[in-house]
C-alpha cells in the first residue's frame, strides 16, 4: 500500500510538515557572505599600536588602547569604492580619542541611496564614536556603505597613528 493514499491524510500532512520544517531549517542555516576586506580592516585595528611604536615590544606605551598615539587633529581616510559608489570618512581626534566622524563622500545619486544613507550614516557615526575604533557593526540594509565606511575609518585612524 502506498504511503500517500487518499484514505490516510494524516500521513500526508505529517510528511508535508516535516518537509517544510526541514526546508526552513536549511534556509536559516545559510551564512551570509562577508567580504574579506572587512576581516583585514578588523585585524588592522588590533595591530594599530605596532606601527606607531619603534620598539618591537612596545613596552614604553602605557596606554595600550586601540586608538594609539594620543594624536590630535583632523584626518581623512581613503576613498573606498563600493558597489553603489565611493565612501570616504573624516575623523577629528583630541588626545587620541575620536571626537567627531563625518562621512565626506557617500552614495547619494538616487532617492534610494539617499533614503538608505539618511539612517545608515548617523548610525555608523554613533557606533564609531562609541567604539573609538573601526570595529563597528554593519547597518542592516546598508551593507556596502557600512563596509566602505569601516574601511575608510580604519584608513583615517592609520593616518593619525603613523
Residue pairs with C-beta under 8 A, 6 or more apart in sequence:
3 11
3 15
4 11
4 12
4 15
35 147
37 147
37 151
38 147
38 150
38 151
41 134
41 150
41 151
41 154
42 134
42 135
44 134
44 154
44 158
45 66
45 133
45 134
45 135
45 154
45 157
46 66
48 66
48 67
48 68
48 157
48 158
48 161
49 58
49 61
49 64
49 66
49 68
49 161
50 58
51 158
51 161
51 162
52 68
52 69
52 161
52 162
53 60
53 61
63 70
63 96
65 96
65 132
66 132
66 133
66 135
67 93
67 96
67 97
67 98
67 132
67 133
67 157
68 96
68 157
68 160
68 161
69 96
69 160
69 161
70 95
70 96
71 93
71 96
71 160
71 161
72 93
72 94
72 95
72 96
73 92
73 93
73 160
74 90
74 91
74 92
74 93
75 90
75 91
75 93
75 156
75 157
75 159
75 160
76 88
76 89
76 90
76 104
76 156
76 159
77 88
77 89
77 90
77 91
77 151
77 152
77 153
77 154
77 155
77 156
77 157
77 159
78 88
78 151
78 152
78 155
79 86
79 87
79 88
79 105
79 152
80 86
80 87
80 88
80 147
80 148
80 151
80 152
80 155
81 148
82 107
82 144
82 145
82 147
82 148
83 144
84 107
84 109
84 113
84 144
84 145
85 105
85 106
85 107
85 108
85 109
85 113
86 105
86 106
86 107
86 148
87 103
87 105
87 106
87 107
87 145
87 148
87 149
87 151
87 152
88 103
88 104
88 105
88 106
88 152
89 101
89 102
89 103
89 104
89 149
89 152
89 153
89 155
89 156
90 101
90 102
90 104
90 156
91 98
91 100
91 101
91 102
91 128
91 153
91 156
91 157
91 160
92 98
92 99
92 100
92 101
93 99
93 160
97 132
98 128
98 129
98 132
99 129
100 129
101 124
101 125
101 128
101 129
101 153
102 125
103 117
103 121
103 124
103 125
103 149
106 117
106 121
106 145
106 148
106 149
107 113
107 116
107 117
107 144
107 145
108 114
108 117
116 141
116 142
116 145
117 142
117 145
119 139
119 142
120 139
120 141
120 142
120 145
120 146
121 145
121 149
123 139
124 136
124 139
124 145
124 146
124 149
124 150
127 136
127 137
128 134
128 136
128 153
133 157
134 150
134 151
134 153
134 154
134 157
136 146
136 149
136 150
136 153
137 146
138 146
138 147
138 150
139 145
139 146
